[in-house]
Amino acid sequence: METEPPVGKPPTILDVARRAGVSKSTVSNVIRGIRSITPETQRKVTQAIEELGDPADPATAAILAGCSPCHRVVDGAAYPATLVACAAHDVRCPPWHSRKLVAAMQRATSGDAPIHLRVWSDATHMSHVADVDQAADWLGFVMGEIGLSPAR
């Protein structure tokens, strides 16, 4: 497996993850200062960042931008029908992240497919995954977009 970023390109979060032997989300958590990361994992990620470049340095800021969905929105792209669901009380992924992403996609899209946001007011991190009403809402969106109607 390749562990070096391409020559002349700033390192990405994936490059750091590969170098440290961890996931991209772990690198993101270390960068953001999430405390549930073990000291050994923090050390590995910090060492990989030091070897590949400091994300606080504008020249290597791509490490963070590369994991940000908002930074990957492309002006003029014809985005497909999209439903972004989030939880109002999510401490790991605050709902403003989803709001910002949906706003960026709606502003950037050249297509006419809907880009919707659904904020579950009584949900917390991942609690909406097993909720029947929320699953039905998502399934109804998908069925509507592919032209299916519920059986009667």
N, C-alpha and C positions, 0 to 999 in steps of 0.2 A: 504494500500500500504506500502511495506517495505521501511523504510527510513534509515536503517543502513546497511553499507557494511558487507559482510560475515566476520565472525571472522577470523583473521589471514591474510586477504587479504587487500592490499592497496585500498583506496577508488578510485573509477572511477569518471569520469565526470558525469555519470548518477547518482551516489550516491550524488554528490554535488547538481545536478539539483533537485533531489527529495527532498533533505533536504531543499533547498531554495525555492522550489515550482515554479521553472522556467524550461525552456527548456535547453537541452545540448548546443545548439548554444549560448544561453544567457550566460551560464557559460564560454564558450570559449571566447565570446566577452569581458566579464569582465576581464578574465585572460590576454587577449591581450591588454586591455586598450582602447577598442573602446569607444568613447565618447558619443555615442547616448543612452547609458544605463542610466536610471534614477538613481538618488542617492539612492533611497530606494531599488531598485533592486540590485545595487552594494553592498549596506550594507548587504542584505540578502545572496548574494553569498559569499561575503567576510567572513561573520560569519560562513556559512556552511563549507567553506574551512578551516577556523581556527579550527572548531570543528572536522573535518574529517582528516585534514592534509594539510600541505603547499606544493603546487606543486613545489616550488623551492627546497624543501628537496628531495634528491634522493630517499628516502624511499617512498615518495608519488608522484613521478613524473608520475606514471601511470595515474593520472588525465588527464594530457595533452596527453600522448601517447595513451590513450584509445580513443581519438577523432581524432587521426591522421590516415588517410587511409594509409599513407606510413609506419607507425609503425605496421600496421596490415597485411602487405604483408607477406605471408608465403613461405619460400624457398621450392621448390619442389611441390607446389600446381599446379594442372592442371587448370589454370584459363580459363574460357569460353571466347569466342570472346568478345572483349571489345572495345568500342569506347569512349574515354574521350574527350569531347568537352569543350573548354574554350574560353574566350574572351581576346584578346591581351591587351585591355585597362581596365581591371577589377581591380578596386582599392580594392575591398573586397576579392577577390580570385585571387591573381596574377597568371599569367599563369605558372610561374615557379613551383607552387604547382602541377599543372597537369603534367608538364614535369617530375617532380621528381617521382610522382606516377607511370606514365607510364613506366619510365625507371626501377623503382624497380620491377614492375610486369613483364616486359619483361625479366629482369635478373633472376627473381625467378621462373617463370613458368616452369613446366615440360611438358606441353602440347604443341600442335602445332597450337592452335587457335590464330588468330591474335589479337594483342593488339595495338591499334592505338591511336594516338593523333591528334586532329583537333583543331588548334588555329585559331579563326576567327579574322582576322586582323582589321576589322572595327567595332568590337563589344565592348560593355561595359557590366557591370554586368547585367545578365539576359536579355539583349537586343536580344540575339540570340534565345530565347525561342519562340518568335512569328514570326521569320523570315522564310518565305516560302522556300527559297533556303537552309537554314540550316536545316530545318525540313526534306526536301527532301534528303539531304545528309545523315542524321541519318536514315531515313526510308530505303534508298537504302542500307546502311550497314546492317541493320537488315534483310531486304528481302534477300540479298545475303547470309547471314549466315544461314537462315532457308530454303534456296533452292528455293525461289520464284523468278520469273522473271516478269518484267513488262508486262502487257497485250499489245498486238500490234493491 
